[in-house]
Amino acid sequence: MQKNWLTPAKIILFLDGWFQANAIKLIEFHLEGIREEGMPLPQPHSYSEFVEVHA
């Protein structure tokens, strides 16, 4: 019997790794476009929010 090597957990790990690897490239590309337009770069910031979900 052949085992299914493509489990949901493996798909999630793959996508998580792909997004992490490409997020930096995408952000760099975006900032490069801002610089080329002569616009000021945004100041780094972060925010968070709590959302209550009723199950």
C-alpha positions as CSV (number, residue, x, y, z in Angstrom):
1,M,0.0,0.0,0.0
2,Q,1.4,3.4,-1.0
3,K,1.5,6.1,1.7
4,N,0.2,9.6,0.9
5,W,3.3,11.8,1.4
6,L,1.3,15.0,0.8
7,T,-0.5,15.5,4.1
8,P,-2.3,18.7,5.2
9,A,0.4,19.4,7.8
10,K,3.2,19.1,5.1
11,I,1.3,21.4,2.8
12,I,1.0,24.0,5.5
13,L,4.7,23.8,6.4
14,F,5.6,24.1,2.7
15,L,3.4,27.2,2.2
16,D,4.6,28.8,5.4
17,G,8.2,28.3,4.3
18,W,7.4,29.7,0.8
19,F,5.7,32.8,2.2
20,Q,8.5,33.5,4.6
21,A,11.1,33.1,1.9
22,N,9.3,35.3,-0.6
23,A,7.9,37.9,1.8
24,I,11.3,39.6,2.1
25,K,11.7,39.7,-1.7
26,L,8.3,41.2,-2.1
27,I,8.9,43.8,0.5
28,E,12.2,44.8,-1.0
29,F,10.6,45.0,-4.4
30,H,7.8,47.3,-3.0
31,L,10.4,49.5,-1.3
32,E,12.4,49.8,-4.4
33,G,9.3,51.0,-6.3
34,I,8.7,53.6,-3.6
35,R,12.3,54.8,-3.9
36,E,12.1,55.0,-7.7
37,E,9.0,57.1,-7.5
38,G,10.9,59.5,-5.2
39,M,8.4,59.0,-2.3
40,P,9.5,58.8,1.3
41,L,9.8,55.4,2.8
42,P,7.2,54.6,5.5
43,Q,8.4,54.5,9.1
44,P,8.5,51.0,10.6
45,H,5.6,50.2,12.9
46,S,3.4,47.4,14.1
47,Y,0.1,47.0,15.7
48,S,-2.1,44.3,17.0
49,E,-5.7,43.6,17.8
50,F,-7.6,41.0,19.7
51,V,-10.6,39.4,18.0
52,E,-13.0,37.2,19.9
53,V,-14.3,34.3,17.9
54,H,-17.3,32.4,19.2
55,A,-17.1,28.7,18.3
